Structure formats: C-alpha cells, structure tokens
Amino acid sequence: MRILICEDSVLLREGLARLLQDAGHEIVAALPDASELHETVAETAPDLCILDVRLPPTFTDEGIREALVLRRQHPQLPVLVLSQYVEERYASDLIAGQGGALGYLLKDRVADVAEFVESVERIASGAMVLDPEVVAQLLTRRNQDDRMRALTERERMVLALIAEGKSNQAIAGILFVSEASVEKHITAIFQKLGLEPDESGNRRVLATIAHIDHTGGAASADRTNR
C-alpha cells in the first residue's frame, strides 16, 4: 500500500513512516504541513492519506478541514485523521459527508502498534474505523433526539460498535451473544432510527451517524457556541 503522511511533528511523522514501512507499506510522501498536500496527492496517487488534525500555521483544525476537502475532491481516497481530541466542530461533517473509507483515531488512545497497523490496512481496504471515544461523544451530543432515546441500552452498545466498524461477528464476540441476536438488535436500531437496513459497513455507519447528527439548526448552534 502507498501512503501519504501529513504530520507536523517530526518525531511522529518519522515514527509513523518507519512503523508502516516495517509493516511492508510504501511512504510516497511525508509532509510537515498541508501547503503542498493536494499537489502531492495528485502527483503520487496514494492508496491512503494520514492527516493530523492540528497543522501549521495555526495548529487548530487545518488538518481536519483538509480532510474534508480531500474527501470531496478525491472521493475514492481513504483518509485517516489522527487527533489528540475529538474535533466536534468538523467530526460529524467528516464522518457523514461524501467520500471514501475513513478513520478517526485519537493519538493518546493508540496503545498497540499491531492494532494500529491493522486499522490502517482496514481503512485502506474500504472500512470505516472510528475510535470508541469519537463515537461516544458524537452519540452523546444527540442523546436528546427522540429516536436515540427510543434505543435500549443494549441497542446503544450495538450502535456504538457498528460505528466503530465492527462486523456482526465481532459484535457478537464482544457482547457474548449470537450473531442472530446481533442481527435482531441491528434491525431494531434501524427501525427506530428510521433507516433502511444495510449490510455495507461503510454505508450503515455513514447513515447512522448522519441521521443522529441531523438536527437542523442545532448543528449550526453547536458550531456557533464553540
């Protein structure tokens, strides 16, 4: 796999490049900022782009905003956003928007190198991988939605695992239930949220998060209050 990294910290940038190379992947570019990001993507045609949320010059949200642009301009390009926190102002737009496979992982919660490399490879192959904390915060923001309140505690657990990109088999193993039970929970979740069941992992995550986040003016109010 050919990977482009955009990370301002030289230690993290070089560390990411080294561990991904050790895993057998090619680093086509390792950029310290986004000034040449789009030109480099066009020139190198990477299979995956890894972006830090905070990039020069302001070190606030340049990276996640660039991720939004990449997903619009290169909808088939898988994107992995690395962050130290959940940037709620843009995270919902990033997850619910148009584009290819997506990952949103929190740096401080990456505790296992092999698991991280596996996540990178899953994203590149078309999966959506979200840190559980990202999922939790997005769901919490929408807990006042009547449709969310209709979910049982177990259905909320299943929904969170779905949004993390877990398969039905994986969810069954985590919750110590049968796959048939998981399928029943998923059917109930989609019914209560007014969504059509979908066996595609990416589409069902996008649809679920988009639906939870779709509160009209409330989203704008969140951004205004931030």
C-alpha positions as CSV (number, residue, x, y, z in Angstrom):
1,M,0.0,0.0,0.0
2,R,1.2,3.5,-0.9
3,I,0.7,6.0,2.0
4,L,0.9,9.8,2.2
5,I,1.5,11.2,5.7
6,C,0.9,14.9,6.7
7,E,2.0,15.5,10.3
8,D,3.9,18.5,11.7
9,S,5.7,16.7,14.5
10,V,8.9,15.3,13.0
11,L,9.1,12.5,15.6
12,L,5.6,11.3,15.0
13,R,5.9,11.8,11.2
14,E,9.1,9.7,11.1
15,G,7.8,7.2,13.6
16,L,4.7,6.6,11.5
17,A,6.7,6.3,8.4
18,R,9.0,3.8,10.0
19,L,6.4,1.5,11.5
20,L,4.3,1.5,8.3
21,Q,7.4,0.7,6.2
22,D,8.3,-2.1,8.6
23,A,4.8,-3.4,8.0
24,G,5.6,-3.6,4.3
25,H,4.0,-0.4,3.1
26,E,5.5,2.4,0.9
27,I,5.5,6.0,2.1
28,V,5.1,8.2,-1.0
29,A,5.4,11.4,0.9
30,A,5.8,12.7,4.5
31,L,4.7,16.3,4.7
32,P,5.2,18.7,7.7
33,D,2.1,20.8,6.7
34,A,-0.7,21.0,4.1
35,S,0.8,23.6,1.8
36,E,1.6,21.1,-0.9
37,L,-0.9,18.4,0.2
38,H,-3.2,18.5,-2.8
39,E,-0.4,18.8,-5.4
40,T,1.3,15.8,-3.8
41,V,-1.9,13.7,-3.7
42,A,-2.3,14.5,-7.4
43,E,1.3,13.6,-8.2
44,T,1.7,10.4,-6.1
45,A,-1.9,9.0,-6.2
46,P,-1.6,7.4,-2.7
47,D,-3.8,4.5,-1.5
48,L,-4.3,6.2,1.8
49,C,-3.7,9.6,3.3
50,I,-3.0,10.1,7.0
51,L,-3.6,13.6,8.4
52,D,-3.0,15.2,11.8
53,V,-5.9,17.5,12.9
54,R,-3.6,20.3,14.0
55,L,-1.3,21.5,11.3
56,P,0.6,24.8,10.7
57,P,0.1,27.7,10.6
58,T,-2.5,28.0,13.4
59,F,-2.3,24.4,14.7
60,T,-6.0,24.3,15.3
61,D,-8.1,22.5,12.7
62,E,-6.2,22.8,9.4
63,G,-5.8,19.0,9.1
64,I,-9.4,18.0,9.5
65,R,-10.5,20.8,7.2
66,E,-8.1,19.5,4.6
67,A,-9.5,16.0,5.1
68,L,-13.0,17.4,4.3
69,V,-11.6,18.9,1.0
70,L,-9.8,15.6,0.1
71,R,-13.0,13.6,0.6
72,R,-14.8,16.0,-1.7
73,Q,-12.1,16.2,-4.4
74,H,-10.9,12.6,-4.2
75,P,-14.0,10.6,-3.1
76,Q,-12.2,7.2,-3.6
77,L,-9.2,8.1,-1.4
78,P,-9.3,6.6,2.1
79,V,-8.4,9.1,4.7
80,L,-7.2,8.6,8.3
81,V,-7.4,11.5,10.7
82,L,-5.2,11.4,13.8
83,S,-6.0,13.7,16.7
84,Q,-5.4,14.3,20.3
85,Y,-9.1,15.1,20.8
86,V,-12.5,14.9,19.2
87,E,-12.9,18.0,17.0
88,E,-16.7,18.1,17.2
89,R,-17.0,21.1,15.0
90,Y,-16.0,19.1,12.0
91,A,-16.0,15.5,13.0
92,S,-19.7,14.9,12.2
93,D,-19.3,16.6,8.8
94,L,-16.3,14.5,8.1
95,I,-18.0,11.2,9.0
96,A,-21.4,12.0,7.4
97,G,-20.1,13.6,4.3
98,Q,-19.3,12.2,0.9
99,G,-16.1,10.3,0.3
100,G,-14.4,7.0,0.6
101,A,-13.2,5.0,3.5
102,L,-12.4,6.9,6.7
103,G,-10.7,6.6,10.0
104,Y,-10.7,8.9,13.0
105,L,-8.3,7.8,15.7
106,L,-7.1,9.5,18.9
107,K,-3.3,9.5,19.3
108,D,-3.2,9.0,23.0
109,R,-5.5,6.0,22.8
110,V,-3.4,4.1,20.3
111,A,-1.8,1.5,22.7
112,D,-0.9,-1.3,20.3
113,V,1.2,-0.9,17.1
114,A,0.0,-4.0,15.5
115,E,-3.6,-3.0,16.1
116,F,-2.9,0.5,14.7
117,V,-1.4,-1.0,11.5
118,E,-4.4,-3.3,11.2
119,S,-6.7,-0.3,11.4
120,V,-4.7,1.5,8.7
121,E,-5.0,-1.6,6.5
122,R,-8.7,-1.9,7.1
123,I,-9.3,1.7,6.2
124,A,-7.3,1.3,3.0
125,S,-9.4,-1.7,2.1
126,G,-12.6,0.3,2.4
127,A,-13.6,0.1,6.1
128,M,-14.6,2.9,8.4
129,V,-12.7,2.8,11.7
130,L,-13.6,5.3,14.5
131,D,-12.1,5.5,17.9
132,P,-14.8,4.5,20.5
133,E,-14.3,7.9,22.2
134,V,-15.2,9.6,19.0
135,V,-18.3,7.5,18.6
136,A,-19.3,8.1,22.3
137,Q,-19.0,11.9,22.0
138,L,-21.0,12.1,18.8
139,L,-23.7,9.9,20.2
140,T,-23.8,11.8,23.5
141,R,-24.4,15.1,21.6
142,R,-27.5,13.6,20.1
143,N,-28.9,11.8,23.1
144,Q,-31.8,14.3,23.3
145,D,-33.0,13.1,19.9
146,D,-36.3,11.2,20.5
147,R,-35.1,8.5,18.2
148,M,-32.0,8.0,20.3
149,R,-34.0,7.8,23.5
150,A,-36.0,5.0,21.9
151,L,-33.0,2.7,21.8
152,T,-32.4,0.3,24.6
153,E,-29.1,0.2,26.5
154,R,-28.0,-2.9,24.5
155,E,-29.0,-1.3,21.2
156,R,-26.9,1.7,22.1
157,M,-24.0,-0.6,22.7
158,V,-24.5,-2.4,19.4
159,L,-24.9,1.0,17.6
160,A,-21.6,2.2,19.0
161,L,-19.8,-1.0,17.9
162,I,-21.3,-0.6,14.4
163,A,-20.0,2.9,14.2
164,E,-16.5,1.6,15.2
165,G,-16.6,-0.5,12.1
166,K,-17.2,-3.8,13.8
167,S,-18.7,-6.7,11.9
168,N,-21.8,-8.6,13.2
169,Q,-19.5,-11.5,14.1
170,A,-17.1,-9.2,16.0
171,I,-20.0,-7.5,17.8
172,A,-21.4,-11.0,18.8
173,G,-18.0,-11.9,20.2
174,I,-17.6,-8.7,22.2
175,L,-21.1,-8.9,23.7
176,F,-21.1,-12.7,24.2
177,V,-24.3,-13.2,22.2
178,S,-25.2,-15.0,19.0
179,E,-24.9,-13.3,15.5
180,A,-28.6,-13.9,15.2
181,S,-29.2,-11.8,18.3
182,V,-26.9,-9.0,16.9
183,E,-28.9,-9.0,13.7
184,K,-32.1,-8.6,15.6
185,H,-30.7,-5.7,17.5
186,I,-29.4,-4.0,14.3
187,T,-32.9,-4.5,12.7
188,A,-34.5,-2.8,15.7
189,I,-31.9,0.1,15.7
190,F,-32.5,0.8,12.0
191,Q,-36.3,0.7,12.5
192,K,-36.2,3.0,15.5
193,L,-33.9,5.5,13.7
194,G,-36.0,5.3,10.5
195,L,-33.1,3.8,8.4
196,E,-33.2,1.1,5.9
197,P,-31.0,-2.0,6.9
198,D,-27.8,-2.1,5.0
199,E,-25.1,-4.8,5.1
200,S,-22.4,-2.5,3.8
201,G,-20.3,-1.5,6.8
202,N,-19.4,1.9,5.4
203,R,-22.9,2.9,4.4
204,R,-24.5,1.8,7.6
205,V,-22.1,3.8,9.7
206,L,-22.4,6.9,7.5
207,A,-26.2,6.6,7.5
208,T,-26.4,6.1,11.3
209,I,-24.0,8.9,12.2
210,A,-25.6,11.3,9.6
211,H,-29.0,10.5,10.9
212,I,-28.0,11.0,14.6
213,D,-26.3,14.3,13.7
214,H,-29.1,15.6,11.5
215,T,-30.8,18.1,13.8
216,G,-31.1,21.0,11.5
217,G,-30.3,24.3,13.2
218,A,-28.9,22.5,16.3
219,A,-25.8,21.7,14.4
220,S,-25.3,25.3,13.5
221,A,-25.9,26.3,17.1
222,D,-23.2,23.9,18.2
223,R,-20.7,25.5,15.9
224,T,-21.7,29.0,16.9
225,N,-21.3,28.2,20.6
226,R,-17.9,26.6,20.2
